[in-house]
Amino acid sequence: MNCIIIDDEPLALELLEDNIRMVDNLELVASCRSATQAMQVLQEQQVDLIFCDIQMPGISGLQFVKSLTQKPLIIFVTAYDEFALDGFELDVVDYLLKPVAVERFLKACNKAITLFEQGKRNTGAETEKRRRYIFLYADYNLIKVNHDDITYIEGLKDYVKIYLTNASKALISRVTIKSLESQLPVDDFFRVHKSYIVNLEHVHSIRKGRIKIADVEIPFSDSYKDVITRMTGKLT
């Protein structure tokens, strides 16, 4: 699950970051000092879970959550218990009071992970079959990209280059390769290197640690040999 933190206190951010690192199922994609920063992140990245303070300068946590049209899972983390009823009326996953004990934090995370997995199962394979595209921010636009048009993806730190069959140059989007990988169907797209994802439909051949797509050769590392086996059904 991709998650973000929203808290105006640096120490609170640091403590939450440390706690999130203990949870294997969570990937922290941003730490935000305000709701405004968080809104920008939500426009650029897929976010599944938000850890949100309530009392913040400007837009409060409650106002921020109420403003969301497509709401990720929310866990409020605050020093004030008087907002608990308001929080739960917003159908949040949990309401944690600072200072948060590690056991209590892990319990809230496990609850969020369970809800997230249930949601994925409920959407099911039918949704996956119907939706054969993703939307990505690029060149200040939200662009629809069909899965079938993607030949391969190259990761560049906080950005990706998406190579398409119907475009002369790559599409560049500010999203991590790990985050993008989680949005693509696992039967079609394979991470073959820390910096590359390939669309199996466009793979021409595999030889000596290289994957050929059209006139491009893409490396795969030894640590991804099991992925090649899954792609081909053959041992490498």
CYANA upper distance limits for C-alpha pairs under 8 A (distance plus 0.5 A):
  1 MET  CA     25 ASN  CA      6.54
  1 MET  CA     26 LEU  CA      5.43
  1 MET  CA     27 GLU  CA      6.41
  1 MET  CA     47 VAL  CA      8.08
  1 MET  CA     48 ASP  CA      6.18
  1 MET  CA     49 LEU  CA      7.45
  1 MET  CA    113 ILE  CA      8.11
  1 MET  CA    116 PHE  CA      8.48
  2 ASN  CA     26 LEU  CA      6.58
  2 ASN  CA     27 GLU  CA      5.31
  2 ASN  CA     28 LEU  CA      6.48
  2 ASN  CA     29 VAL  CA      6.77
  2 ASN  CA     46 GLN  CA      7.39
  2 ASN  CA     47 VAL  CA      5.56
  2 ASN  CA     48 ASP  CA      5.74
  2 ASN  CA     49 LEU  CA      6.92
  2 ASN  CA    179 SER  CA      7.66
  3 CYS  CA     26 LEU  CA      7.12
  3 CYS  CA     27 GLU  CA      6.47
  3 CYS  CA     28 LEU  CA      5.49
  3 CYS  CA     29 VAL  CA      6.50
  3 CYS  CA     30 ALA  CA      7.86
  3 CYS  CA     47 VAL  CA      6.07
  3 CYS  CA     48 ASP  CA      6.29
  3 CYS  CA     49 LEU  CA      5.07
  3 CYS  CA     50 ILE  CA      6.03
  3 CYS  CA     51 PHE  CA      8.02
  4 ILE  CA     28 LEU  CA      6.24
  4 ILE  CA     29 VAL  CA      6.32
  4 ILE  CA     30 ALA  CA      5.43
  4 ILE  CA     31 SER  CA      6.25
  4 ILE  CA     32 CYS  CA      7.90
  4 ILE  CA     38 ALA  CA      8.31
  4 ILE  CA     47 VAL  CA      7.62
  4 ILE  CA     49 LEU  CA      7.16
  4 ILE  CA     50 ILE  CA      5.59
  4 ILE  CA     51 PHE  CA      6.79
  5 ILE  CA     13 LEU  CA      7.45
  5 ILE  CA     16 LEU  CA      8.06
  5 ILE  CA     28 LEU  CA      8.49
  5 ILE  CA     30 ALA  CA      7.07
  5 ILE  CA     31 SER  CA      5.30
  5 ILE  CA     32 CYS  CA      6.37
  5 ILE  CA     50 ILE  CA      6.42
  5 ILE  CA     51 PHE  CA      5.26
  5 ILE  CA     52 CYS  CA      6.47
  6 ILE  CA     13 LEU  CA      8.13
  6 ILE  CA     31 SER  CA      6.74
  6 ILE  CA     32 CYS  CA      5.23
  6 ILE  CA     33 ARG  CA      6.30
  6 ILE  CA     34 SER  CA      6.58
  6 ILE  CA     35 ALA  CA      7.16
  6 ILE  CA     38 ALA  CA      7.30
  6 ILE  CA     50 ILE  CA      7.99
  6 ILE  CA     51 PHE  CA      6.73
  6 ILE  CA     52 CYS  CA      5.29
  6 ILE  CA     53 ASP  CA      6.56
  7 ASP  CA     12 ALA  CA      7.30
  7 ASP  CA     13 LEU  CA      6.64
  7 ASP  CA     31 SER  CA      8.45
  7 ASP  CA     32 CYS  CA      6.89
  7 ASP  CA     33 ARG  CA      5.67
  7 ASP  CA     34 SER  CA      6.92
  7 ASP  CA     52 CYS  CA      6.90
  7 ASP  CA     53 ASP  CA      5.70
  7 ASP  CA     56 MET  CA      7.67
  8 ASP  CA     12 ALA  CA      8.49
  8 ASP  CA     13 LEU  CA      8.31
  8 ASP  CA     32 CYS  CA      8.07
  8 ASP  CA     33 ARG  CA      4.90
  8 ASP  CA     34 SER  CA      6.51
  8 ASP  CA     53 ASP  CA      8.42
  8 ASP  CA     56 MET  CA      6.69
  8 ASP  CA     57 PRO  CA      8.24
  9 GLU  CA     13 LEU  CA      6.88
  9 GLU  CA     33 ARG  CA      7.77
 10 PRO  CA     14 GLU  CA      6.73
 10 PRO  CA     33 ARG  CA      8.37
 11 LEU  CA     15 LEU  CA      6.71
 12 ALA  CA     16 LEU  CA      6.70
 13 LEU  CA     17 GLU  CA      6.58
 13 LEU  CA     31 SER  CA      7.38
 14 GLU  CA     18 ASP  CA      6.81
 15 LEU  CA     19 ASN  CA      6.83
 16 LEU  CA     20 ILE  CA      6.57
 17 GLU  CA     21 ARG  CA      6.83
 17 GLU  CA     28 LEU  CA      8.13
 18 ASP  CA     22 MET  CA      7.48
 19 ASN  CA     23 VAL  CA      7.78
 19 ASN  CA    102 VAL  CA      7.72
 19 ASN  CA    105 PHE  CA      8.18
 20 ILE  CA     26 LEU  CA      7.08
 20 ILE  CA     27 GLU  CA      8.30
 20 ILE  CA     28 LEU  CA      7.67
 21 ARG  CA     26 LEU  CA      8.05
 21 ARG  CA     27 GLU  CA      8.46
 21 ARG  CA     28 LEU  CA      8.48
 23 VAL  CA    106 LEU  CA      8.18
 23 VAL  CA    109 CYS  CA      8.42
 25 ASN  CA    113 ILE  CA      8.02
 30 ALA  CA     41 VAL  CA      7.87
 32 CYS  CA     37 GLN  CA      6.20
 32 CYS  CA     38 ALA  CA      6.30
 33 ARG  CA     37 GLN  CA      7.32
 34 SER  CA     38 ALA  CA      7.02
 34 SER  CA     56 MET  CA      7.68
 34 SER  CA     57 PRO  CA      8.13
 34 SER  CA     59 ILE  CA      8.16
 35 ALA  CA     39 MET  CA      6.69
 35 ALA  CA     59 ILE  CA      6.64
 35 ALA  CA     60 SER  CA      7.88
 35 ALA  CA     61 GLY  CA      7.69
 35 ALA  CA     64 PHE  CA      6.78
 36 THR  CA     40 GLN  CA      7.14
 36 THR  CA     59 ILE  CA      8.22
 37 GLN  CA     41 VAL  CA      7.03
 38 ALA  CA     42 LEU  CA      6.71
 39 MET  CA     43 GLN  CA      6.92
 40 GLN  CA     44 GLU  CA      7.10
 41 VAL  CA     45 GLN  CA      6.36
 42 LEU  CA     46 GLN  CA      7.19
 42 LEU  CA     47 VAL  CA      6.98
 43 GLN  CA    137 TYR  CA      8.28
 44 GLU  CA    136 LEU  CA      8.04
 44 GLU  CA    137 TYR  CA      6.61
 44 GLU  CA    174 ARG  CA      7.15
 44 GLU  CA    175 VAL  CA      7.32
 45 GLN  CA    174 ARG  CA      8.36
 45 GLN  CA    175 VAL  CA      6.49
 45 GLN  CA    179 SER  CA      8.11
 46 GLN  CA    179 SER  CA      7.44
 47 VAL  CA     72 PRO  CA      7.10
 48 ASP  CA     72 PRO  CA      5.50
 48 ASP  CA     73 LEU  CA      6.59
 48 ASP  CA    116 PHE  CA      8.34
 49 LEU  CA     72 PRO  CA      5.89
 49 LEU  CA     73 LEU  CA      5.10
 49 LEU  CA     74 ILE  CA      6.27
 49 LEU  CA     75 ILE  CA      8.10
 49 LEU  CA    112 ALA  CA      8.18
 50 ILE  CA     72 PRO  CA      7.29
 50 ILE  CA     73 LEU  CA      6.75
 50 ILE  CA     74 ILE  CA      5.41
 50 ILE  CA     75 ILE  CA      6.67
 51 PHE  CA     74 ILE  CA      6.66
 51 PHE  CA     75 ILE  CA      5.40
 51 PHE  CA     76 PHE  CA      6.29
 51 PHE  CA     77 VAL  CA      6.95
 52 CYS  CA     61 GLY  CA      6.66
 52 CYS  CA     74 ILE  CA      7.65
 52 CYS  CA     75 ILE  CA      6.74
 52 CYS  CA     76 PHE  CA      5.31
 52 CYS  CA     77 VAL  CA      6.21
 52 CYS  CA     78 THR  CA      8.33
 53 ASP  CA     60 SER  CA      8.41
 53 ASP  CA     61 GLY  CA      6.15
 53 ASP  CA     76 PHE  CA      6.29
 53 ASP  CA     77 VAL  CA      5.55
 53 ASP  CA     78 THR  CA      5.65
 54 ILE  CA     60 SER  CA      5.93
 54 ILE  CA     61 GLY  CA      4.48
 54 ILE  CA     62 LEU  CA      6.51
 54 ILE  CA     76 PHE  CA      7.51
 54 ILE  CA     77 VAL  CA      7.85
 54 ILE  CA     78 THR  CA      6.46
 55 GLN  CA     60 SER  CA      6.06
 55 GLN  CA     61 GLY  CA      7.03
 55 GLN  CA     78 THR  CA      7.93
 56 MET  CA     60 SER  CA      5.60
 56 MET  CA     61 GLY  CA      7.39
 59 ILE  CA     63 GLN  CA      6.61
 59 ILE  CA     64 PHE  CA      6.81
 60 SER  CA     64 PHE  CA      6.62
 61 GLY  CA     65 VAL  CA      6.72
 62 LEU  CA     66 LYS  CA      6.67
 62 LEU  CA     86 ASP  CA      8.24
 62 LEU  CA     87 GLY  CA      7.61
 63 GLN  CA     67 SER  CA      6.72
 64 PHE  CA     68 LEU  CA      7.31
 65 VAL  CA     71 LYS  CA      7.91
 65 VAL  CA     90 LEU  CA      8.29
 66 LYS  CA     90 LEU  CA      7.94
 73 LEU  CA     92 VAL  CA      7.17
 73 LEU  CA     93 VAL  CA      6.93
 73 LEU  CA    112 ALA  CA      7.42
 73 LEU  CA    116 PHE  CA      8.39
 74 ILE  CA     92 VAL  CA      5.51
 74 ILE  CA     93 VAL  CA      6.15
 74 ILE  CA     94 ASP  CA      7.81
 75 ILE  CA     92 VAL  CA      6.52
 75 ILE  CA     93 VAL  CA      5.96
 75 ILE  CA     94 ASP  CA      5.44
 75 ILE  CA     95 TYR  CA      6.40
 75 ILE  CA     96 LEU  CA      7.85
 75 ILE  CA    108 ALA  CA      8.09
 76 PHE  CA     87 GLY  CA      7.85
 76 PHE  CA     92 VAL  CA      7.99
 76 PHE  CA     94 ASP  CA      6.89
 76 PHE  CA     95 TYR  CA      5.30
 76 PHE  CA     96 LEU  CA      6.48
 77 VAL  CA     95 TYR  CA      6.64
 77 VAL  CA     96 LEU  CA      5.21
 77 VAL  CA     97 LEU  CA      6.36
 77 VAL  CA     98 LYS  CA      7.15
 78 THR  CA     95 TYR  CA      8.26
 78 THR  CA     96 LEU  CA      6.85
 78 THR  CA     97 LEU  CA      5.67
 78 THR  CA     98 LYS  CA      6.11
 79 ALA  CA     97 LEU  CA      5.81
 79 ALA  CA     98 LYS  CA      5.28
 79 ALA  CA     99 PRO  CA      7.89
 80 TYR  CA     97 LEU  CA      7.33
 81 ASP  CA     97 LEU  CA      7.35
 83 PHE  CA     87 GLY  CA      6.63
 84 ALA  CA     88 PHE  CA      6.76
 84 ALA  CA     95 TYR  CA      7.07
 85 LEU  CA     89 GLU  CA      6.65
 86 ASP  CA     90 LEU  CA      7.14
 87 GLY  CA     91 ASP  CA      7.52
 87 GLY  CA     92 VAL  CA      6.78
 87 GLY  CA     95 TYR  CA      7.63
 88 PHE  CA     92 VAL  CA      5.95
 88 PHE  CA     93 VAL  CA      8.42
 88 PHE  CA     94 ASP  CA      8.13
 88 PHE  CA     95 TYR  CA      8.20
 93 VAL  CA    108 ALA  CA      7.81
 93 VAL  CA    111 LYS  CA      7.66
 93 VAL  CA    112 ALA  CA      6.73
 94 ASP  CA    108 ALA  CA      6.55
 96 LEU  CA    100 VAL  CA      7.01
 96 LEU  CA    104 ARG  CA      8.28
 96 LEU  CA    105 PHE  CA      8.02
100 VAL  CA    104 ARG  CA      7.13
100 VAL  CA    105 PHE  CA      6.93
101 ALA  CA    105 PHE  CA      6.76
102 VAL  CA    106 LEU  CA      6.64
103 GLU  CA    107 LYS  CA      6.71
104 ARG  CA    108 ALA  CA      6.90
105 PHE  CA    109 CYS  CA      6.81
106 LEU  CA    110 ASN  CA      6.58
107 LYS  CA    111 LYS  CA      6.80
108 ALA  CA    112 ALA  CA      6.82
109 CYS  CA    113 ILE  CA      6.61
110 ASN  CA    114 THR  CA      6.63
111 LYS  CA    115 LEU  CA      6.80
112 ALA  CA    116 PHE  CA      6.56
113 ILE  CA    117 GLU  CA      6.64
114 THR  CA    118 GLN  CA      6.66
115 LEU  CA    119 GLY  CA      6.65
116 PHE  CA    120 LYS  CA      6.84
117 GLU  CA    121 ARG  CA      6.75
118 GLN  CA    122 ASN  CA      6.60
119 GLY  CA    123 THR  CA      6.85
120 LYS  CA    124 GLY  CA      6.89
123 THR  CA    127 THR  CA      6.25
123 THR  CA    128 GLU  CA      8.44
124 GLY  CA    128 GLU  CA      7.37
125 ALA  CA    129 LYS  CA      6.72
126 GLU  CA    130 ARG  CA      6.77
127 THR  CA    131 ARG  CA      6.54
128 GLU  CA    132 ARG  CA      7.60
128 GLU  CA    185 PRO  CA      7.91
132 ARG  CA    146 ASN  CA      6.50
132 ARG  CA    147 HIS  CA      6.07
132 ARG  CA    148 ASP  CA      8.16
133 TYR  CA    144 LYS  CA      7.18
133 TYR  CA    145 VAL  CA      5.94
133 TYR  CA    146 ASN  CA      4.65
133 TYR  CA    147 HIS  CA      5.59
134 ILE  CA    144 LYS  CA      6.33
134 ILE  CA    145 VAL  CA      5.90
134 ILE  CA    146 ASN  CA      7.05
134 ILE  CA    147 HIS  CA      7.76
134 ILE  CA    183 GLN  CA      8.12
135 PHE  CA    142 LEU  CA      6.67
135 PHE  CA    143 ILE  CA      5.84
135 PHE  CA    144 LYS  CA      4.98
135 PHE  CA    145 VAL  CA      6.55
136 LEU  CA    142 LEU  CA      5.93
136 LEU  CA    143 ILE  CA      5.75
136 LEU  CA    144 LYS  CA      7.07
136 LEU  CA    145 VAL  CA      7.85
136 LEU  CA    173 SER  CA      7.15
137 TYR  CA    141 ASN  CA      5.97
137 TYR  CA    142 LEU  CA      4.96
137 TYR  CA    143 ILE  CA      6.56
137 TYR  CA    173 SER  CA      6.27
137 TYR  CA    174 ARG  CA      7.65
138 ALA  CA    142 LEU  CA      6.91
138 ALA  CA    143 ILE  CA      7.21
138 ALA  CA    171 LEU  CA      7.47
138 ALA  CA    172 ILE  CA      6.51
138 ALA  CA    173 SER  CA      5.46
138 ALA  CA    174 ARG  CA      7.97
139 ASP  CA    172 ILE  CA      8.42
145 VAL  CA    149 ASP  CA      7.72
145 VAL  CA    150 ILE  CA      8.23
146 ASN  CA    150 ILE  CA      7.53
147 HIS  CA    184 LEU  CA      8.33
148 ASP  CA    201 GLU  CA      8.25
149 ASP  CA    164 LEU  CA      5.73
149 ASP  CA    165 THR  CA      5.75
149 ASP  CA    166 ASN  CA      7.23
150 ILE  CA    162 ILE  CA      7.29
150 ILE  CA    163 TYR  CA      6.40
150 ILE  CA    164 LEU  CA      5.11
150 ILE  CA    165 THR  CA      6.99
150 ILE  CA    199 ASN  CA      7.10
151 THR  CA    162 ILE  CA      8.32
151 THR  CA    163 TYR  CA      6.19
151 THR  CA    164 LEU  CA      6.05
151 THR  CA    165 THR  CA      6.96
151 THR  CA    198 VAL  CA      6.82
151 THR  CA    199 ASN  CA      5.84
151 THR  CA    201 GLU  CA      8.37
151 THR  CA    202 HIS  CA      6.24
151 THR  CA    213 ILE  CA      7.80
152 TYR  CA    162 ILE  CA      6.83
152 TYR  CA    163 TYR  CA      6.03
152 TYR  CA    164 LEU  CA      8.02
152 TYR  CA    196 TYR  CA      7.62
152 TYR  CA    197 ILE  CA      6.14
152 TYR  CA    198 VAL  CA      4.80
152 TYR  CA    199 ASN  CA      6.21
153 ILE  CA    160 VAL  CA      7.20
153 ILE  CA    161 LYS  CA      6.23
153 ILE  CA    162 ILE  CA      5.11
153 ILE  CA    163 TYR  CA      6.59
153 ILE  CA    177 ILE  CA      8.47
153 ILE  CA    196 TYR  CA      6.05
153 ILE  CA    197 ILE  CA      5.53
153 ILE  CA    198 VAL  CA      6.85
154 GLU  CA    160 VAL  CA      6.06
154 GLU  CA    161 LYS  CA      5.58
154 GLU  CA    162 ILE  CA      7.02
154 GLU  CA    177 ILE  CA      8.08
154 GLU  CA    195 SER  CA      6.03
154 GLU  CA    196 TYR  CA      5.25
154 GLU  CA    197 ILE  CA      7.22
155 GLY  CA    159 TYR  CA      6.68
155 GLY  CA    160 VAL  CA      4.98
155 GLY  CA    161 LYS  CA      6.95
155 GLY  CA    176 THR  CA      7.43
155 GLY  CA    177 ILE  CA      5.74
155 GLY  CA    194 LYS  CA      8.30
155 GLY  CA    195 SER  CA      5.11
155 GLY  CA    196 TYR  CA      6.64
156 LEU  CA    160 VAL  CA      6.01
156 LEU  CA    161 LYS  CA      7.97
156 LEU  CA    176 THR  CA      8.35
156 LEU  CA    177 ILE  CA      8.41
156 LEU  CA    195 SER  CA      7.62
157 LYS  CA    176 THR  CA      7.17
158 ASP  CA    174 ARG  CA      6.50
158 ASP  CA    175 VAL  CA      6.12
158 ASP  CA    176 THR  CA      5.36
158 ASP  CA    177 ILE  CA      8.25
159 TYR  CA    172 ILE  CA      7.39
159 TYR  CA    173 SER  CA      6.14
159 TYR  CA    174 ARG  CA      4.86
159 TYR  CA    175 VAL  CA      5.52
159 TYR  CA    176 THR  CA      6.10
159 TYR  CA    177 ILE  CA      7.82
160 VAL  CA    172 ILE  CA      6.21
160 VAL  CA    173 SER  CA      6.04
160 VAL  CA    174 ARG  CA      7.04
160 VAL  CA    175 VAL  CA      6.79
160 VAL  CA    176 THR  CA      7.00
160 VAL  CA    177 ILE  CA      6.68
161 LYS  CA    170 ALA  CA      6.16
161 LYS  CA    171 LEU  CA      6.02
161 LYS  CA    172 ILE  CA      5.12
161 LYS  CA    173 SER  CA      7.23
162 ILE  CA    170 ALA  CA      5.77
162 ILE  CA    171 LEU  CA      5.46
162 ILE  CA    172 ILE  CA      6.86
162 ILE  CA    173 SER  CA      8.48
163 TYR  CA    167 ALA  CA      8.15
163 TYR  CA    169 LYS  CA      7.62
163 TYR  CA    170 ALA  CA      5.17
163 TYR  CA    171 LEU  CA      7.00
164 LEU  CA    168 SER  CA      8.39
164 LEU  CA    169 LYS  CA      8.36
164 LEU  CA    170 ALA  CA      7.19
164 LEU  CA    171 LEU  CA      8.29
175 VAL  CA    179 SER  CA      7.19
175 VAL  CA    180 LEU  CA      7.29
176 THR  CA    180 LEU  CA      6.83
177 ILE  CA    181 GLU  CA      6.48
177 ILE  CA    195 SER  CA      7.82
177 ILE  CA    196 TYR  CA      8.48
178 LYS  CA    182 SER  CA      7.02
179 SER  CA    183 GLN  CA      7.47
180 LEU  CA    184 LEU  CA      7.31
181 GLU  CA    189 PHE  CA      8.30
181 GLU  CA    191 ARG  CA      8.09
181 GLU  CA    197 ILE  CA      8.07
184 LEU  CA    188 ASP  CA      8.34
184 LEU  CA    189 PHE  CA      7.03
185 PRO  CA    189 PHE  CA      6.69
186 VAL  CA    190 PHE  CA      7.29
188 ASP  CA    199 ASN  CA      6.24
188 ASP  CA    200 LEU  CA      6.01
188 ASP  CA    201 GLU  CA      7.51
189 PHE  CA    197 ILE  CA      6.96
189 PHE  CA    198 VAL  CA      6.08
189 PHE  CA    199 ASN  CA      5.15
189 PHE  CA    200 LEU  CA      6.60
190 PHE  CA    197 ILE  CA      5.85
190 PHE  CA    198 VAL  CA      5.94
190 PHE  CA    199 ASN  CA      7.16
190 PHE  CA    200 LEU  CA      7.70
190 PHE  CA    227 VAL  CA      7.42
190 PHE  CA    231 MET  CA      8.04
191 ARG  CA    196 TYR  CA      6.48
191 ARG  CA    197 ILE  CA      4.77
191 ARG  CA    198 VAL  CA      7.07
191 ARG  CA    224 TYR  CA      8.18
191 ARG  CA    227 VAL  CA      7.78
192 VAL  CA    196 TYR  CA      6.50
192 VAL  CA    197 ILE  CA      6.43
192 VAL  CA    198 VAL  CA      7.64
192 VAL  CA    219 PRO  CA      8.11
192 VAL  CA    220 PHE  CA      5.55
192 VAL  CA    221 SER  CA      7.53
192 VAL  CA    224 TYR  CA      6.00
192 VAL  CA    225 LYS  CA      8.38
192 VAL  CA    227 VAL  CA      6.98
192 VAL  CA    228 ILE  CA      7.68
193 HIS  CA    197 ILE  CA      7.58
193 HIS  CA    219 PRO  CA      7.30
193 HIS  CA    220 PHE  CA      5.44
193 HIS  CA    221 SER  CA      6.23
193 HIS  CA    224 TYR  CA      6.97
196 TYR  CA    218 ILE  CA      8.09
198 VAL  CA    202 HIS  CA      8.34
198 VAL  CA    203 VAL  CA      7.96
199 ASN  CA    203 VAL  CA      7.29
200 LEU  CA    231 MET  CA      7.76
202 HIS  CA    213 ILE  CA      6.45
202 HIS  CA    214 ALA  CA      8.05
203 VAL  CA    211 ILE  CA      7.50
203 VAL  CA    212 LYS  CA      6.58
203 VAL  CA    213 ILE  CA      5.41
203 VAL  CA    214 ALA  CA      8.21
204 HIS  CA    211 ILE  CA      8.08
204 HIS  CA    212 LYS  CA      5.93
204 HIS  CA    213 ILE  CA      5.87
204 HIS  CA    214 ALA  CA      7.30
205 SER  CA    211 ILE  CA      6.44
205 SER  CA    212 LYS  CA      5.70
205 SER  CA    213 ILE  CA      7.89
206 ILE  CA    210 ARG  CA      6.29
206 ILE  CA    211 ILE  CA      5.01
206 ILE  CA    212 LYS  CA      6.72
207 ARG  CA    211 ILE  CA      7.01
209 GLY  CA    219 PRO  CA      6.38
209 GLY  CA    220 PHE  CA      5.91
209 GLY  CA    221 SER  CA      7.23
209 GLY  CA    222 ASP  CA      8.45
210 ARG  CA    217 GLU  CA      6.41
210 ARG  CA    218 ILE  CA      5.91
210 ARG  CA    219 PRO  CA      5.05
210 ARG  CA    220 PHE  CA      6.42
211 ILE  CA    217 GLU  CA      5.94
211 ILE  CA    218 ILE  CA      5.46
211 ILE  CA    219 PRO  CA      6.70
211 ILE  CA    220 PHE  CA      7.62
212 LYS  CA    216 VAL  CA      6.20
212 LYS  CA    217 GLU  CA      4.98
212 LYS  CA    218 ILE  CA      6.75
213 ILE  CA    217 GLU  CA      6.87
213 ILE  CA    218 ILE  CA      8.11
220 PHE  CA    224 TYR  CA      7.06
220 PHE  CA    225 LYS  CA      8.24
221 SER  CA    225 LYS  CA      7.52
224 TYR  CA    228 ILE  CA      7.26
225 LYS  CA    229 THR  CA      6.89
225 LYS  CA    236 THR  CA      7.06
226 ASP  CA    230 ARG  CA      6.84
227 VAL  CA    231 MET  CA      6.69
228 ILE  CA    232 THR  CA      6.64
228 ILE  CA    233 GLY  CA      8.43
228 ILE  CA    234 LYS  CA      8.32
228 ILE  CA    235 LEU  CA      8.39
228 ILE  CA    236 THR  CA      7.66
229 THR  CA    233 GLY  CA      5.63
229 THR  CA    234 LYS  CA      5.64
229 THR  CA    235 LEU  CA      5.80
229 THR  CA    236 THR  CA      6.99
230 ARG  CA    234 LYS  CA      8.13
